[in-house]
Amino acid sequence: MLAAFIALALALGGCSIFGERPPAKGVTPAQPPQTIVSENTVRQTTPSLPAFAKNIDTNISGGRVGVNTFLWRGALDTVSFMPLLSADPFGGVIITDWYAPPETPQERFKLTVYILGRELRADAIRVAVFHQKQVDGQWQNVPTEKATADQLEDTILSRAQQLRSQALGTSGGS
């Protein structure tokens, strides 16, 4: 089951690679994200994010926000299939609420994503995965393998590298 969750997270995290999803019935489409790149500053506005995550202004060489904007956006994109409980762009912490995959409603997952620095590096992202199973109507914690968090970290890093390439107008992955 854990493998299915990882596959779902990886698949859904990469959905934005293939284009925009059509809006739900009765929903006005959001404006596309805009990224403005100058010498050391990246300004990204993303109307589709919750209000607390919009208009993130980051100076890559050290500014108001202490985390890398591409890792931040890559993390939000990757966990977008899960409900957000909290997102702090200044502290670099994203906490999801519990998510139960439709195919296994007796299991649920929760993530805490930590963005630890300003550089777009693998050691600047950490993910904690919490897993529970329902037994006799009670949720019980289940240990998760480190590989699960590692795979999510790799997915976030890949998405961040892709976003950076798009913002800088290059086709490379780094």
N, C-alpha and C positions, 0 to 999 in steps of 0.2 A: 504494500500500500504506500509506503514511504516513497518508493521509486515512482509510483504513479503521481504523487504530489509533486515531486521534483520535476518530472516530465511536464506536468501541467504548468508549473511555475516557469519553466524554461520556455515552453511554447507560448504562453500568454505574455511573458516578459518581452518576447521578441516580436509580438504582433505588430507593433508600430513600424517595424522594418518594412512591412509589405504594404503600407499605406493606411489611410484613414478608414476607420470604421464608419458606416453610415449612422446618423443620429437616430435615436429611438423615436417612435411616433410621438408627435406633439412637442419635441424638444428642438429648440433653435440651435443650429450648429454653432459651436464655439469658433472664435477666431483662431487661426493657426498660430503656433508659437513664433515669436520673433526673436532672433538673436542678432545682436549688434556687437561686432568684435572690433576693438581698436587695439592699440599697442599692448597694453597689459590689462585691459578691462573687458569683461564680458557682461553684457546686460541681456538677460533673458526674461521675457514676459510670457507667461503661459496662462491664458484665460481659462483653460479647462481644469486647472488645479483648484483645490479649495482655497478660499480667500487667504488663509494663513500661509500658503505656500506660493502665492503669486508675487510677481515683481521682485524677484530675488536679484539683488545687485551685488556682484562679487568682483573684487579686484584680485586677480590671480596671484599677484606678487605680494599680497597682504593688504586687506582692506577691511570693510565692515563685517563681512561674513567670514568665519574662520574655516570654511570647508570649500572643497572644490565644487564649482557649480555643475560640472559635467557628471561627477560622481553623484551629486545630489539628484539631478534630473534622471540619471540612469537608474538610481535606486527607486525613485518614484515610479518610473516607467515599469520596472521589473515587478514591483509589488502592487501594481495598479489593479489587479484582479481581486485583491483582498481589501476589506474595508479599513480605512485609516482611523486610528484612534488618536494619534498625535503625530505632528511633524514640526520639528524645530530647526529651521534653516540656519539659525545662528549657532546652535550647539551641535548640529549635524546628527540628530537622532530622529529616526522614523519608527513609530510603533504601530503595528497593525492590530486590529481587533481579531478575535477568533474567526477562522474561516474553515467551514466544513465542505470538502469537495462533494459535489452532487452525487457522485457514484458511491461514496462511503460516508453517509451522514453520521455514522457512529464514531467518526474520527474528526478531529479538528486541529488546526495549526495556527500559530501566532508567531510573528516575526518582530525582532527588534534589530534595526539596521543602524550601525554606527559609522559615520564618516569622520575619520580621525585626522584629516589634514587638508592642506591646500593643494597638494600635488596630486596629479592623476597617476597614482601608483597602486599596485596591488595591496600593499600594506596599509593603505589609507581607508580600507573598507572592512568592516566586520559585521557578520550576521549571526544573531542568536535565534535558533529555531526551537520553538516549544511545541510539543505534540501531546495530545491527550486522546484517550479512548473512553467511550462510555461503557461502563460495566454496571449492570443492575441499576441503571438510572443515574449513576454517579460518574462524573468525569474524573479519570485517573491519569496522572502524568505518565508518559512513556518516554524512555530515553531515545534520543535521536543520534544518528551517526554524525561524526564531524564532517564526513564527506557531503552531507546534505547542505550544511552551511557553506562549505567550500565551493560547491557548485553554484549556489546562489550568489556568492561573492564574485565568482568568475563571470556569471551572466551580467551582473551589475557593471563590472569593469569593462566587459565587451561593449555594452550599451553606451557607457560613458565615452569610450574611445570612438565609437561611431558618432556620437553627438559632437564630440570635439572635431572630428574630421569634417562633419557637415558644417559646423560653425566657421571653420577655417577655410572651407571651400576646397578641401582635398578629398581624394578618394581612398586614401590609405586608412588602415585601422589604428594607427597610433600617432 
